[in-house]
């Protein structure tokens, strides 16, 4: 992933999220980090994040 193509806030959030297990990513504590990724995500990545968001909402 080339950092210049993406917002630094998105890259930072995704780097942190990618080191976590799915369970950690979907946890309440990491909701803010996930929101940051969503808010700064490029359009081509948003559908994947929306799918994860739906999974999160089903769990909580």
N, C-alpha and C positions, 0 to 999 in steps of 0.2 A: 504494500500500500504506500503510495508516494505521498508524503506529508504535504507537499505544496498544492496538491489537488484538493485536499480536504482542510476543513477548519481545524486549527490547532486544538480547540476544545473537543472536537469530535475524535481526533487522533488520540488525545490524552485519555478520554473516557474509554475508547475501544481497547487501548493497550491495557488498561486496568481490567476491563471486563473480560478480555480474552485470556487472562491468567487465572480466571476463576472457573469453578465447576458450574454446570448449569444451575444447580441448586443455589449456589452463592449468587449467581447473576440475578436469579429470580427472587432473592430475599428482599425483605423490607429495607434492610440497611443500605442496600445498593440501588434502591429506587432512584435516588437523586442522581447518581452516576449514570444510570440508564436514561433518565430524563435528559441529562446533558447530551448524551449520545444522540438521542432522538431529535433534540432541538437543533443540533448542528449537522445532522446527517445529510449527505448529498441525496438528491432525489432517487438515484438508482439503488440506494441502499435502504431507503425508508420502508419498502414493503417487507423486507426481512425483519426489520426492527418492529414493525407493526405486528407481525406474526408472533414474535417473542412477547410483545406487550399483551396480546390476547391470552397467551399461555399464562403469563403473570396474573392477569385479571381472573382467570379461572381458578388459580391457586389461592387467591386472597379474597 
